[in-house]
Amino acid sequence: MTFRTEKYMIGEMEVSEGIYHGSQTAHSFLNFDIGIEKIPQELGLAFRLLKKTARIAKKALVEGTTLKGPVVTLGLLSTEEFNRIAVPARMTSPQKPDIEKSGRNDKT
């Protein structure tokens, strides 16, 4: 097995070459009782969505464009899909539920 040397704030650590985490995580494995529990699938999805939206926002900021440009150039949506989903009027004012259609009656 081959190792790489990772440097971090309290020294250096040998980490297996095929492992994607760094020295701080490897150090934690040695010093803490880390189990095999995994985060809930929904939380993992939320983190992935957050990471993707941060990537889009950063690219738009760096390029000085709207969000549409990075979404299309990163291949996340086509221009047509973006235009259908991202309707400014729906984003800038809250949508009030239609009480008649929803069957709710909050007037009591």
N, C-alpha and C positions, 0 to 999 in steps of 0.2 A: 504494500500500500504506500502510495506517495503522499507527501504532505507539503503544504505551503505555509510560510511564516506570515502570520497576520500581526500587524502592530496596532496597539490601541493605547488608551491613556494610562494603563497601569503596567504596561510591558508588552511582551510578545507572546504569541501562542501558536502552537503547531495545529493546523486544521487539515483534516483529510482533503485531498485534492478534489474528490468528487462531491464534496458537501458545499451547499450554496450559502450556508450561514457563515458569519465571520467570527472573529476571536471573542467578542463579548458573549455571544451565544454559547460558544464552546466552553468558555470559562464558567458560565452559569451551569452547564451540564455537570461540570466537575464539582461545583460547590453547593448546588441546591438539588433537592429531591424533586426532579421534574418528572411528571407522570406522562402517560400516553394519551391523556384526555385531549380532545379536539374541540375547537370552538364550534358553536352551532352553525349549521349550514347557512342559515339566514344571515348571521353576523358576517360570515365570510363573503357572502354575496354583497352585503352592504359595504364592506371594505373595498371590494373590487370596483363597485360602482363609484364610490368616493374617489378612489385612485384614478379611475377613468375620467371623471368630471374634472378633477384637478389638472390632469394632463391636457384636457381640452382648454380649460381656462388659462393655463400657463402659456400654451401655444398661441392663443388669441391675444394675450397680453403682449408677448414678445413680438408677434407679427403686427400688432396694432390693428387687428381685425375684430369682427364680431365673432360669436361662437360658431356661426354657420360654417365659416371657412375651415377651421380645424376639424369639425365633425365630418365634413365631406372629404377633405384631403386625407384624413386618417382612415377613411373607408368605413366609418361607423354607420353612416346613413348616406343615401343618395340625396341630391338636392331636392328631388320631389318628396321624398320621405320627410326630410327636415321641414320643408314648407308646410306639409300636412300636419305634422306634430307640433311644431313650434309656432303657434299663433300668438302674436304679441298681445292681442286683446284678452286672451284667456290667461296670460301671465301677469298682467298689470292690474287687473281688478278681480277681487274675489267673486267667485261664482256663488250665487244664492240658490239653494235648492228650491225646486218648484214643489211647493207643499201639496198642490193638487195632485201631481203625478207621483210623488213619493209615498202618498198615503199618510203622511204625518200631519198631525193637527196640533201645533204648539200654541194655539190661541186659547186653550182652556185654562 
